[in-house]
Each structure stands twice: as C-alpha cells, then as structure tokens.
Amino acid sequence: MRGLTNRLTVEPRLSGDEVQRQIGAALERAAVIDASHVQVIVSGSRVVLSGHLRSWPALEDAERAAAAVPGVSAVDNHLRIANW
C-alpha cells in the first residue's frame, strides 16, 4: 500500500501595494532598466507598465520582471522606446 501526504499550503494574495513594491524592486535590480522612467499600476492581479525605456531588451526585461511577481496574472505593457 502507498500513501500520499498533501503538504500544499495556500499563500495569501499580495496586496496591490506589495505587488507594486516588488515590481519596483525587480526593475531597480535589472541593470538595463532605468526604473525612474517606468510607472507601475496594479489593478487586482493585472499590472500596467507605462513610460519609456532606452532599448527593446530593457522593455522586454521590464515586462518579464513584472510578470514574475507572485500574484500577477497579466501584464499590459504600454512602455515605449525613447532616446533621451
């Protein structure tokens, strides 16, 4: 006979403020992203990124960083590439 032990736990959902803080921290850690030019809006489990970055890789990294935060189900990327 075999047994199964369920060790799953349900973690509480993060608040919108905590999700926003974690995304901001992730953007700050990314070397190619100038996080001061990115605005993050959290609505439930959706995140909207807006602002401008210097390169396509930075734009993609910002989207990946936001999507990797626990509790985020979708990222609407409205970032633009701008030379300044």
GIGILIN-V61327 format. One record per residue. N is the residue number from 1. PHI is phi in degrees with one decimal (999 if undefined). PSI is psi in radians with two decimals (999 if undefined). Layout:
n-><N	N>
phi-><PHI	PHI>
psi-><PSI	PSI>
//
This chain:
n-><1	2	3	4	5	6	7	8	9	10	11	12	13	14	15	16	17	18	19	20	21	22	23	24	25	26	27	28	29	30	31	32	33	34	35	36	37	38	39	40	41	42	43	44	45	46	47	48	49	50	51	52	53	54	55	56	57	58	59	60	61	62	63	64	65	66	67	68	69	70	71	72	73	74	75	76	77	78	79	80	81	82	83	84>
phi-><999	-117.4	-122.1	-133.7	-111.6	-90.1	-113.1	-71.9	-126.9	-103.5	-86.8	-66.8	-67.1	-77.5	-72.2	-58.3	-64.6	-69.0	-61.5	-61.7	-63.9	-66.5	-65.3	-59.1	-65.3	-64.6	-66.1	-64.1	-73.0	-75.2	-64.8	-89.0	-107.5	-93.2	-62.4	-67.6	-103.5	-117.4	-104.8	-119.9	-120.7	-111.4	-132.6	65.2	-102.1	-100.1	-124.2	-114.8	-104.2	-141.0	122.1	-142.5	-130.3	-84.8	-149.7	-62.5	-58.4	-64.8	-61.9	-65.2	-62.6	-63.0	-64.6	-63.6	-62.1	-66.7	-67.3	-79.7	-74.1	-57.1	96.7	-91.2	-101.4	-154.1	-124.1	-96.2	-95.3	-108.8	-70.4	-124.9	-93.7	-139.2	-97.6	-133.6>
psi-><2.49	2.68	2.85	2.22	2.16	1.98	0.37	2.46	2.66	2.08	2.51	2.58	2.56	2.59	2.81	-0.67	-0.70	-0.70	-0.79	-0.73	-0.76	-0.67	-0.77	-0.72	-0.71	-0.69	-0.68	-0.61	-0.45	2.14	-0.57	-0.03	2.23	1.60	-0.33	-0.24	0.19	2.25	2.41	2.17	2.25	2.25	1.77	-2.12	0.11	2.53	2.39	2.16	2.32	2.89	-2.74	2.58	2.97	-0.35	2.82	-0.77	-0.66	-0.72	-0.80	-0.72	-0.69	-0.75	-0.76	-0.72	-0.74	-0.74	-0.44	-0.20	2.30	2.39	-0.17	2.13	-0.40	2.57	2.12	1.91	1.85	0.36	2.61	2.71	2.22	2.47	2.12	999>
//
